[in-house]
C-alpha cells in the first residue's frame, strides 16, 4: 500500500499527515507527501510535531510528480486548492479529501499561532488513525 498526502505547498498539513502516518502505519506501508508546488517546511509544524515525539524535519518538501502518482494506491488531498488542482490520477487510484484549515494563516501572538498548529496536528492525527484503521494498516500497540 502506498499513500500520498497532497497539499498546495507541502509545508504544513501534508507534512504532519506524513509524519503521523509513518509513526502509526504498519511496517511496509509506503507513505509520502507532496505539494502542487513546494514552499519548504513550516518551522511551526516541525515544532508542534516534535512536541509529540515525531521529527518531520528530516522529511522533504516535494513537488508531486508522475512517478508518485503512478505509485500511489490512495491520494489524500488535505486542502481545497490541492483537491481542485489535483493532477489526473491513474485508473484504480483512490482519492479522499480532508478539508483542513491552513494553520500557516493563523494570526495573533506566537503562542496563539502555536495553539492553531497544535489543533491542526491533533485533528490530522485523528484523521490518520481513522484512515489507517479503516484500511487495516494501523500498527499494533506494543
PyMOL commands that set and color helices and strands:
alter all, ss='L'
color gray80, all
select helices_A, chain A and resi 13-24+43-50+66-71+80-84+103-105+110-134
alter helices_A, ss='H'
color red, helices_A
select strands_A, chain A and resi 2-7+30-35+74-77+94-97
alter strands_A, ss='S'
color yellow, strands_A
deselect
rebuild
show_as cartoon
